[in-house]
């Protein structure tokens, strides 16, 4: 009987909607510091508020309106590279 209950719990876990972690980030400011926004500007990130960048992304010269592929984890945004 326990294997039926276990199977039901596994099926319930599979039906849960997982949070979206991939985002399209847009540069909204370049000076005095680089700021990326996601979720239509509702969440903004800079070096003081959880913005992390890969070496590839950090080596780019960003302009306002440029987009990037990013991962959101809690209060940190990891910018991977330009799109």
PyMOL commands that set and color helices and strands:
alter all, ss='L'
color gray80, all
select helices_A, chain A and resi 2-15+55-58
alter helices_A, ss='H'
color red, helices_A
select strands_A, chain A and resi 22-29+35-38+43-45+51-53+67-73+76-82
alter strands_A, ss='S'
color yellow, strands_A
deselect
rebuild
show_as cartoon
